[in-house]
Structures are given as structure tokens and as C-alpha cells.
Amino acid sequence: MIEFAMPALGSDMDEGMLNEWLVKPGDTVSRGQVVAVVETTKAAVEIECWHDGTVHELLVPVGQTVSVGTPLATLLESGEVAAEHPAVSPKQPAVAPSEQPAVAPPEQPAAVSSGRPAAVSSGRPAAVPSGHRRWVSPAARRLASSLHVDLDAVTGTGPQGAVTITDVEHAAAEAAGSAAETARPAAETAGPAAAKPAESRGAMMRRSIAAAMGRSKREIPHYYLANEILLDASSQWLAERNAQRSITERVLPAALLLKAVGVAAQRFQELNGFWRDDGFVPADAVHVGVGISLRGGGLVAPAIHDVPGKKLDEVMSELTDLVARARAGSLRSSEMSDPTITVTNLGDQGVDTVFGIIYPPQVALVGFGKPAQRVCAVDGGIRIATTVHATLAADHRASDGHRGAMFLAAIDQLLQQPDQLEK
């Protein structure tokens, strides 16, 4: 029997609310099929199943919020027969709150090496053995020290009761809330208690983004590189190409930049993958995360899959579709959970240069500023040319500045020969 767990839908997510089940017990499901819809602080995300099988039980009812790694359903593999026991209705919790299973730490989500969400076959974690030293992840211990959190007072939600980063962050938030409540003047609390306004989605999104980016800056030793890239060759090539096509078939410069990053990342594997369990895990494909600003504020970075293997028209089509669905709040779990490298592109309305923050557990982020006409030295002369400032934020644990510089140079070279990116 296989347990299908709540996937990690980005580095800034530690829980989600189940909005809808699209399957029921007895249904046959196939790999990649959308089986549920989960509400996060950023969007309603369609959750895909990554195993073939038959739905046995739905463990989480609609409307319940659960942590990343919590089992959502059980699946029977082909030919497997389940032991007889009373069925659990999806309208009722599978277990009482006090009996909820411990969940996988958000920094180690149940996922395969490419980052895709995976059903996990292991059983519920056992309690910490009597007399055994309490498990605390090194990152959680460092964070607890910096936030002055007493680890003995923190309830661990990881496997076998391990204390995770999220546990420490929650404990710190609760302590801050308690301190603020204590400091409130007695006159304010003497009268009838006023109802606390519900936190808006925008505020929740800002809070989750801040937590993820704060963790990134605390844990990842960033290094930064920048390079100015001439865009005249790419711009002229795109203009000639688009002149022969209808408006709906034209390719924007953003698609060309994404393709160049994808091809370069395929060559420099130490910049395309994940930092997990104190080691670098190279990805087996290049899924480029695209930073998309939402109309209501905030940011998401879903992935375009297998970018180097796609034609430029395909990259453009998928980019258009991804932006539309992101702003409509309709993304898929595979798009949110498995970017292997991220691109943030400020476009024509931005500023000259952007230095991004890496989305953990990724190890690199590429930024493109606003293309603009600048005075440049070209071929021994001085002229006005269109250029863009490209930057790299990279994890020094996985790569060094020399390789990062070669990576940016490769992007530059690819954009000087845009016809090579057509294929």
C-alpha cells in the first residue's frame, strides 16, 4: 500500500488546506493525474498523483489544513488487496487531532530527485524511543539559537519526533504573540474582546515569502555575479522572425532568455539541482522556475518543464499559459514543487539590475533587469546598443565563482546566436 502525501509546493509553504477531492475510494488513478485541489497562501493548486493504482482511503477531509508530508490518501498497487477494516469517510478526519501522524520536515519533502511530489510508502513515524536523545536537525538548532528558542519546549513534528526548522519558527512566533499579549495594557483587554480581523491572503503570502527568504539568507552562503549582455543580435533575429508570423504566434524576448538559461543550466549541472541532507543533488532535467508577480501582490515561481528539449515556440506557449493560470490562481503541484533553477525577469517596467534570493532547496537564481539602450564599446568602436544586465545568485556550497562566471558567459554566447535556441 502506498501513502500519497501533501507535497511541498514551494520553499515558502509548510501547510495547505484541502479544497476538493477529484477522486473517491475505488477509483483507478494513473501517474500524473490530478486527484485533488489544495489551497495555499498563493493559489489553488491542482495536486497530481505520481503512482498508478487504486484509491483505497481518503485520509483528509475537505476543508482541513495539514502540514507538508501529511498522508492525504492511500493507494493500492496493481494486484494488491487491502486488509478488511472499517472505511474512513473523507468527510471525517482519518485520525483524531491528538493522533495525527508526525510529518516529514518541510526542508526534506517527500519527493524524488527531480523535485516532483511523490507518494511515500513508509508508514507513520514512530514515537521517540524511551531514553533516546532527542533529534534536532542542525539547521533547526542554529535557528533556535539565533531566535533564543528553548528546544526543550518545542514539539517536534518530524519523523520520530524530530524538531524541524518549521517547529522552531512556529515556537518563536507563538512566543512573540504571547509577549505581545502580555504587554498589552490592561485597559485594552478589560472590555468585551474585539474580534481579531482575519489575516488577508496578501498578508499571509507576504508572511510565507518572508519566512522562506529569511531562511534562504540564513542558511545559504550566496555569492553574486553580474554581466552585461548585448541584445542587438537577439532583438534583430526576433524582429525578423516575428514579422513573418501572426501576433498570436510571435515569441517575446522573455522566452528567448528562458531557453538560454535552460540550455546553459544543462551544461553546468552544479547550478541545476538541490541542496539536501548537507549535500548537492543534481537534477535529472532542467525545469526552469519563472518568477511571476500576482495582480493582488506577491510572487510565485512555477516551472516550465524540460526547457532545453523544447522548441522556442513551445517555451513561449507554455510561458503564456503559465502566467495566465498563475494570475487566475490555477496551478499544478508539479509546476510548483519541482523547479530546478529559477529566473526572475523584471521586463521593460523594471530597473537595470536585480540580485535575487535563491529559492531553497535550489542552488541558483538568474535575474534579468530592464533591457535598455546604453553607450557601449563594440568591436573597437563606441556605439549605442541594447543591453540587459544578467545576474546570478548561487549557493557557494554547490559551486564557485569561476563556474558561475562561465555559466553567465554561456548565456551571453547563446543569446549572440539566437537561431541555435530555435530548436
N, C-alpha and C positions, 0 to 999 in steps of 0.2 A: 504494500500500500504506500502511496506517495502523498505527502502533505504539500499542498500548494500554499505558499506563504505570501504575506504582504511584501511586495518588492520595495526597494529603496528607489524612489522616483526623483532622485537628485540629492546633492550633498546637503541641501538645506531642509530636508524632510526627515522627520523622525516618527510621524504618525499620519494616518489618514482615516477618513470616515467612509464606510462602505455605503454608497448611494443606491446601487442596484445590482442584483444578480441577473445575469442573462442566461443562466443555465439552472437546471434543477437536478436532484438526485436521479440517477438512471440515464442521464443524457451522455451520449458519446461525444468526446471533445478531441480535437486534433491540435498538434503543435502550431502555435501562432494564432489560435482562435481567441477572440475577445470573449471573456467569460463574466466580467464584472466591470462596474464603474466606481471609481474611488474619488472622493473629493479631497483635494489638498488645499493648502493656503493659496495656491496659484491657479488651479484649474481643476475641472473634472477630467480625470484621466481614465481611458479605457485600459483595463488590465488584461493582458494576454496570458494564455497558458502555454507553457513550454514543454509539455509532455502529452503524448497520446494516451487516452484512457477513458474510463467511465466515471462520472461523478458519483461518489459514494455518499458523502455527507457535506453539507454546507455548515461550517462551524461558527460563522459570524453572521449575526442578523443585520438586515438593512438598518442604517441609522447609527450603528455602533462605531466608535472611533477606536482604532487599535494601533499598536506600535509596529514599526518595520520589523519583519521577521515573524510576526504572529501568524500561525496557521489559519488560513481562510477556509480551506476545504480539503477533503481527502479524495484521492483518485485511485481507482483500481486499474492495475495494468492489465494488458490483454491476457485473458485466460484466468485471471485471479478471481477467487471467490472470497467475499468477506465473511468473517465470523458473524453469526447472528447476535445482535444486541439491539436494544431499542433505538429507533431512528431519532435523530435530533432535528427538530423543526428549525428552519432558518429564521423563523420569527422570534425564537427564544435564544438566549446566549447558550453556547455549547457547554460552558462551564460557569460556575459561579464566579463573581469577581475575585473572591479570595483564592480561587483555584486556578486563575488564569496562568497559562504556562509562561515561563521566562522566555524572553525573545532574544534573537541574535542582536548583537550590538550594531547600531547604525553604521559604525565605521567598518564593519565586516558583514555587509548584507549578503543574504543568500543569493548568490549569483555565480554564473560561470565566468570564465576568464575574460570574455568579451564584454562583460558588464550587464548582460541580459538578465532579467529576473528569472529565477529558477524555482521549480517546486523542489522542496527538500524532503529527503526520505528518512532523515533521522527522527527519532522520537522526541518527546518533550524533554528538556533538560532536567536532570535530577537535582535534588537539593544538595547544598554544600555538605560533604561528609562531616560527621561529628568530629570535632577536634582538628579539622584540616585548616590550614592557613587560608584566609580569605583571598580570593582572586581579585586583583585590581589591575586593569590594563595600565601600562606605563604612561600612556598619554593622559588617561584619567587621573593618575596620581599626580602628574605635573600640573594639570589644570586645577585639581583640588588645592594644591599648594599655593598656586597663584591667586585663587579666589578665596583662600582661607576657609575651605570647607572641611569639616571633620568627617573623614571617610568612615569612621565607626558608626556615624549616624545616617549614612547613606544606604538606601535599599538598592541592592544590585538587581538588574533585570536581565543581565546577560546569561549565557549558558552556565549552569551550576552556580547561579547567584553572583556571577562576576559583575563588578562595578564598571560601568562604561562611561564614556565622555558625557553622553546624554543624561545619565543618572546624576553626575556631578553638576551639570548645567541646571537641571531641574531643582536640585537641592539648593544651589546658590540663589535661584530665582525665588524659591519659597522662603528662604532666609531673608532676602531683601524685602519681600512682601510683608513678612511678619514684622520686620524692623520698621517699615513704613507705617504699619497699622498701630504699632506701639507708640510711635512718635506723634500720631495724630492727636490734636488737642481734645481733651475730654468733652468740651462744649460741642464739638462737631459730631460726636457719637452719642450724645445724651438723648437727642430727639429720635423720632422714628427714622430708621435706616432708609436712606435713599437707595433706590435700585441702581446697581452699578451698570453703566451702559455696556452693551455687548461690544466686544472688540471687532472693528470692521475688518473685512478681508484685506484691505490695503495695509492696515496696521499689522495684521498677522503676517502678511507677506514680508513687510519690512523687518519684522522681528526675526522671522526664519532666515531671511537673507543675511541679516546682521550676524546671527549665530553661526551660520556656515562660513561666512567670510572671516569672522573673527577667529574661528577655529583654523581656517586656512593660513592666516597670517601668523598665528601662534605656532603652528606645527610644521609648516612648510618653509624651508630655507629658500626663499625666492631669489633668483637673480634676473636681471632685466637687460635686454639688448634692444637696440633700435637701428633701423636702416631706412634711408630714403630711396624709394623706388620710382624710376621713370615709368610713366604710364602712356607715353605717346604711342608706342608700338601697339599696345593692347587697345587703346582707345580708337586708333585708326582702323585696326583689324575688326573690332566690334562694330564700328560705324558702317564699314563696307559690308560686313556680314548681315547686319540688321536691315540695311537698305533693300535687300532682296526678299525680305520677309514681312508678313503682316505684323501688326502691333502685338497680337497675342503670341506670336512665335519668336519675338525678339528676346535676346539674352541681355541681362543687366550686368554691369561690372561686378556686382557682388557675387554672382555665380562664378565668374572667372577667378575671383580671389579665393573662393571656397575650394574650387578644383585645384588651384595651385597649392594651397595648404595641404589638401588631401594627398596629392602626389608627393610632395616633399616629405610629409609625415611617414609615408610608406617607405621612403629611403632612410629616414632617421628614426629607427624604431624606439630608441631610448626616450623619445619625446611623445610617443604614441602608446599609452598604456596607463597602468595604475600603480600606486604605491600602497601595498597591502602587507600586513604582518611584517613590518620592518624590512620589506624588500620590494623591488620593482618587478611587476608582472607585465610583460609586453602584450599588447592586444593582438589578436589574430586577424584583425581587419581594421580599416580606418573609418570610424564613424564620427563625422565632424559635427560637434555641437554648435548651434547657431544662436548667438545672443539676440533675443527678440524682446523689445520693450513693449509692455502691455498698455493699452489705452487708459486703463484705470490706475496706472503706475505700477512699478515693479518690473521684474525681468524673469524670463525663462530661457533655457538653453537646450531645447530638444535637438535630436541628432538627425542628420541625413546619413543614411547607412551606405557603406561601401563606396565612398565618393570617388576614389581613384578608378574604379571599374565602371563608372557611369559616364555616358556621353554628356557633353556640356548642356544640351537641351534637357536631358533628364534631371541634371542638377538644378537647372532653372525652374523646371516644372515642380520639382519636389520642394524647392525653397518657397515658391509662391504658395503652394498648398500648406506648407508648414506654418508660414506666417499667418495665413487666414485662420487655420484651426487653432493656433496658439491664442490669437486675439478673440476667438469665439469660445475659448475655454474647452476645446475638444482635442486632447492629445492622447497618444497611446503610451502604455507603460514602457515599451521597448524604446520609444523615442526619448523618453525622459531619463531612463536608467543606464543607457549604455554609450553615451558619447565617450570617445577615447582621447579627443583633443577638442578644445573649444575655440571658436573665432568670435570676436566682438568687433563689429564694423559700425563706426559712427555715421558713415554716409555723408551726404552733402550738407547736412544740417549740423554736423558735429564740430569738433575743434581739430587742431592739427595733429595732436598725438594723444593716444590713450595707453596707459600702462595698467593692465588688468590684474586681477587676483585669481589665482588658479582655483578651479572647482575640484576639491578633493572627491574621490581619490585619484583624479587625473594628475598629470605631472607637467602640463604645458598649456598655455593660452596665448593665442596670437591676436593682436589688436591692429586695426587699420583706422587711421584718422581720416580727416576730410581731404579728398583729392583737391588740389589747388594749383594754380599757375604760380611758378616760382622761378627766380633767376638761378640758372644752373650752368655749370661748366660741362659742356658736352662735346666730345670729340675734339678737344683742344680749343674750343671756342666758347663764348658765353652767349646763352640764349634763354628765352622764356620757355619753360616746359611744364607739362602737367606731371606732378609727382604726388606720391602718397607716403606718409610715414608709417612703416610697418614696425611693430614691436613684438617682442617675445618675453613672456613671463614664464620661467621654467623652474623646476624643482632641482636644486643642486644635489640632492641625494641620488637622482636618476641620471643626470647629465651634467656636463660642464660647459663653460662659456665658449670654448673652441667649437664644440659640436653644435651648440646653439647658434653661433655665428654662421657656421656652414649651412645650417637649416634655413636661416633667413636669406642667405645668399642663393640657395636653391630656389626659394620662392621668387626672388628677383629674376633669376635666369629664366624660369618658366614663364614669367609674365613678359619677358622680352621676345618669347617665341610662342605667342598665344595659339597659333594653329596646332601646336603639339598638345594643347589641352582640349581640343575639339573631340578627340577620340574617346 
